[in-house]
Amino acid sequence: MEILEPLTKVVLTLATLLTIVILTIYTERRISAFVQNRIGPNRVGPKGLLQAIADVVKLVMKEDIVPRNANKRIHDLAPVISIGVAMSTFAVIPIGGSIEIFGRNVRLLMADVNIGILYILALTSMGVYGITLAGWSSNNKYSLLGGMRSSAQLISYELSMGVSIIGVLLVAGSLGLDDIVQGQAKTLFAGIPAWNIFVQPVAFVTFFVAAFAETNRLPFDLPEAEPELVGGYHTEYSGLKFGLFMLSEYVNMIVASAVIVTLFIGGYAFPWAEEFGLSGNVLALAQFGTFAVKVALVMLFIILIRWTLPRFRYDQLMNLGWKVMLPIALANLVVTASVLAIIKWWN
């Protein structure tokens, strides 16, 4: 009986992520069609709603082609690493408070750990192994260049991302994601919520930009870069394994949006819960709805950016990471620590 609750959470989370991925792919195609003045998917199902499902069926039925001189074991393992890391990251993100089911108090969180942010940083750092191994094992120069770019990109932006998070941790006084959300449930003045997007705006911008590079989305999708690297690290992938890489990209986008919401936009905290007198399961559902709407809005913004901005050159990417974002993140950390030290001394 003790294993039933975590097992149910895992199954529901995986099913929800896969459903959101299908909806996100459809939404992105619709938005890209609108931006480029095209029709978009309109053949499979009403308004093209089943197009993403048809694509999944097509990828599953396609032949799995492996280059003759490729390292087959690593070639097969790389997409599994990417999707496994992407889905595992969601385990520590709180999507609500707690809900009562059959007299049992159930947290809307898969794994309640007090170092959730360290868990996320550790797993996102591991995600690059899937891309790097895919590039190396394919025995293709374009794939290898894509994998090497991904590694260099990780080194550049992981530093800025980690330093920007430290400011949030100093304000919250905890490494637990739930504690960070609870710290943002307060108000600053004039009813403005104490979200870290207002308290730590520089950290928010730095983290948001780094998240684009972390998820290999435009304008920072240099590991793929079709005009110069054919398909980058997944040039030699087809069928289901290519589908796993595509799935991991969208799951990473969902996870990145959820982390941004949790760290900077109040998480699941419902701003006016006390005024409305919400409590119990109603409050939990309101918190879940609040979290879902915030994540959807962030994902919408990420999609719009992809179809609005051109791709950066590789040297521009490196310059931005090392010469602009890292100094800004360090300066923000120094200012935050100084202000908090002065407040503590004053009190």
C-alpha positions, -999 to 999 in steps of 0.1 A, spaced: 0 0 0 29 23 7 42 20 -28 8 27 -44 9 65 -39 44 71 -54 37 47 -82 4 64 -90 22 98 -90 48 85 -114 22 71 -139 1 102 -137 31 125 -142 44 106 -172 9 105 -188 5 142 -182 39 151 -196 33 131 -228 -2 147 -232 13 182 -227 41 174 -253 15 165 -279 -5 196 -272 27 217 -272 38 204 -306 4 212 -321 4 246 -305 39 254 -317 30 244 -353 -1 266 -351 19 296 -338 47 291 -363 21 290 -391 6 322 -378 39 339 -376 49 328 -411 15 334 -426 8 298 -433 -22 275 -427 -5 250 -404 -17 214 -397 -52 210 -410 -55 175 -424 -53 148 -396 -83 152 -373 -104 183 -367 -83 214 -372 -52 191 -374 -55 182 -337 -43 146 -344 -13 156 -364 12 151 -335 -3 116 -328 1 107 -365 37 119 -364 44 96 -334 29 66 -352 51 75 -383 83 77 -362 75 44 -345 69 26 -378 101 40 -395 132 19 -399 159 24 -373 190 31 -393 224 29 -375 256 39 -394 279 10 -402 309 24 -382 288 38 -353 292 26 -318 258 9 -317 254 5 -279 262 42 -272 241 52 -302 211 34 -287 218 46 -252 221 84 -259 184 91 -266 174 71 -235 197 92 -214 182 124 -228 146 115 -222 153 98 -189 170 129 -175 143 152 -189 115 133 -172 133 127 -139 139 164 -134 101 170 -130 101 148 -99 109 175 -74 88 204 -88 58 211 -65 26 217 -86 4 224 -56 -1 221 -19 -18 189 -6 -51 173 -15 -71 148 6 -80 116 -12 -99 88 6 -89 103 40 -53 104 30 -33 137 27 -14 135 -6 12 161 -16 11 173 -52 47 165 -55 65 133 -65 96 136 -43 97 160 -14 135 167 -9 150 197 9 177 202 -18 154 202 -48 173 229 -66 206 210 -64 188 179 -77 176 199 -107 210 214 -115 226 180 -112 202 164 -136 202 192 -162 240 189 -162 237 152 -170 213 159 -199 242 171 -220 257 136 -219 230 122 -241 236 148 -268 274 145 -266 274 107 -267 249 109 -296 273 131 -315 304 110 -307 288 76 -313 274 84 -347 308 86 -363 298 116 -383 317 149 -383 285 170 -382 271 150 -353 304 153 -334 305 191 -339 269 193 -326 279 173 -295 309 194 -289 289 226 -292 264 213 -267 292 207 -242 307 241 -247 272 257 -244 266 239 -211 298 252 -196 290 287 -207 255 289 -194 254 265 -165 277 290 -146 253 320 -152 223 299 -144 238 286 -111 250 320 -100 216 336 -108 198 309 -87 221 317 -57 205 351 -53 170 334 -51 183 309 -25 198 338 -4 164 355 -4 145 323 4 170 310 29 164 274 17 174 249 -11 139 234 -10 116 244 -39 85 243 -17 102 267 7 110 290 -22 73 290 -33 61 297 2 85 326 5 68 341 -27 33 337 -13 37 369 8 31 404 -5 56 433 -9 35 465 -8 3 477 -24 -8 440 -28 21 432 -52 31 395 -46 66 389 -34 76 370 -66 113 368 -73 107 383 -107 101 415 -88 127 409 -60 154 394 -83 147 408 -118 183 406 -130 185 370 -119 152 362 -137 164 376 -170 198 358 -167 181 325 -158 155 328 -185 182 334 -212 203 306 -199 172 283 -200 170 288 -237 206 276 -241 200 248 -216 171 234 -236 188 240 -270 159 261 -283 162 290 -307 180 314 -307 205 291 -291 200 258 -309 236 256 -320 240 218 -314 214 213 -342 220 243 -365 205 228 -397 221 253 -422 256 244 -411 255 210 -393 228 192 -413 209 181 -382 237 183 -356 238 156 -330 208 137 -344 219 137 -380 223 99 -379 191 92 -360 158 80 -374 126 64 -363 119 60 -326 153 71 -314 149 104 -333 114 107 -317 129 103 -282 153 132 -289 124 153 -301 103 143 -270 132 151 -247 134 186 -262 98 194 -255 99 178 -220 129 199 -212 109 230 -223 81 220 -200 105 214 -171 124 247 -178 91 266 -178 80 249 -145 113 257 -129 111 294 -140 76 296 -126 86 279 -93 117 301 -87 105 334 -100 68 337 -106 54 324 -74 50 287 -83 17 273 -73 10 300 -48 -26 314 -53 -22 351 -46 -57 358 -32 -65 325 -15 -73 342 19 -95 368 3 -116 341 -14 -116 320 17 -103 289 -2 -91 259 18 -88 221 15 -92 204 -18 -106 236 -34 -74 255 -25 -53 226 -39 -71 227 -72 -68 265 -74 -31 262 -67 -27 235 -94 -47 257 -119 -25 287 -110 7 267 -117 -6 253 -149 -16 287 -163 17 302 -154 36 274 -170 15 276 -202 22 313 -205 59 309 -201 59 281 -227 39 303 -251 66 330 -247 94 304 -254 76 293 -285 71 328 -298 108 336 -293 117 305 -314 97 318 -343 107 354 -339 144 357 -334 172 344 -357 198 319 -345 230 334 -329 264 327 -344 285 304 -323 310 331 -313 281 354 -304 268 327 -281 301 322 -263 307 360 -259 272 364 -245 277 336 -220 312 345 -207 315 383 -212 279 394 -205 258 370 -186 283 357 -162 295 392 -150 259 403 -147 250 373 -126 280 377 -104 273 414 -99 237 406 -90 249 380 -65 272 405 -48 245 432 -46 219 407 -32 243 394 -6 253 429 4 217 441 8 207 411 28 238 415 51 229 452 56 192 443 65 204 416 89 228 440 106 202 468 108 177 445 124 
